Amino acid sequence: MAQTPFLNDIKTLRFLAGEMTQGDLGDAVGVTRQTIAAIEQGKYSPSLEVAFRIAHVFGKPLEEVFRWQQA
């Protein structure tokens, strides 16, 4: 599976949020742990709604969680 053109800091933000698990974040935003893992690894791009939900959980603007990497 190809990498997405998006980078993210989800793993770091989870660690800084009291070592939140992928499952905890998934529950908070309404997706599975596997979806969070795939997003973190750059194997899956979340919908805009899920991306905003993830940013909201961490109290960050979207651009502090996700970055677009130009090819």
Contacts in CASP RR format, 6 or more apart in sequence:
PFRMAT RR
TARGET T0000
AUTHOR 0000-0000-0000
METHOD contacts of the structure
MODEL  1
MAQTPFLNDIKTLRFLAGEMTQGDLGDAVGVTRQTIAAIEQGKYSPSLEV
AFRIAHVFGKPLEEVFRWQQA
1 43 0 8 1.000
3 42 0 8 1.000
3 43 0 8 1.000
4 42 0 8 1.000
4 43 0 8 1.000
4 44 0 8 1.000
4 45 0 8 1.000
5 68 0 8 1.000
5 69 0 8 1.000
5 70 0 8 1.000
5 71 0 8 1.000
6 42 0 8 1.000
6 45 0 8 1.000
6 66 0 8 1.000
6 67 0 8 1.000
6 68 0 8 1.000
6 69 0 8 1.000
7 42 0 8 1.000
7 66 0 8 1.000
7 67 0 8 1.000
7 68 0 8 1.000
7 69 0 8 1.000
8 39 0 8 1.000
8 40 0 8 1.000
8 42 0 8 1.000
8 65 0 8 1.000
8 66 0 8 1.000
8 67 0 8 1.000
9 64 0 8 1.000
9 65 0 8 1.000
10 25 0 8 1.000
10 36 0 8 1.000
10 39 0 8 1.000
10 40 0 8 1.000
10 54 0 8 1.000
10 65 0 8 1.000
11 40 0 8 1.000
13 58 0 8 1.000
13 60 0 8 1.000
13 65 0 8 1.000
14 20 0 8 1.000
14 21 0 8 1.000
14 22 0 8 1.000
14 25 0 8 1.000
17 57 0 8 1.000
17 58 0 8 1.000
21 33 0 8 1.000
22 33 0 8 1.000
22 36 0 8 1.000
22 37 0 8 1.000
22 40 0 8 1.000
23 32 0 8 1.000
23 33 0 8 1.000
23 36 0 8 1.000
25 36 0 8 1.000
25 54 0 8 1.000
25 57 0 8 1.000
26 32 0 8 1.000
26 33 0 8 1.000
26 35 0 8 1.000
26 36 0 8 1.000
28 53 0 8 1.000
28 57 0 8 1.000
29 36 0 8 1.000
29 50 0 8 1.000
29 53 0 8 1.000
29 54 0 8 1.000
29 57 0 8 1.000
30 50 0 8 1.000
30 53 0 8 1.000
31 46 0 8 1.000
31 50 0 8 1.000
35 44 0 8 1.000
35 46 0 8 1.000
35 50 0 8 1.000
38 44 0 8 1.000
39 45 0 8 1.000
39 46 0 8 1.000
39 50 0 8 1.000
39 54 0 8 1.000
46 54 0 8 1.000
51 62 0 8 1.000
51 65 0 8 1.000
51 66 0 8 1.000
52 62 0 8 1.000
54 65 0 8 1.000
55 61 0 8 1.000
55 62 0 8 1.000
55 64 0 8 1.000
55 65 0 8 1.000
55 66 0 8 1.000
58 65 0 8 1.000
END
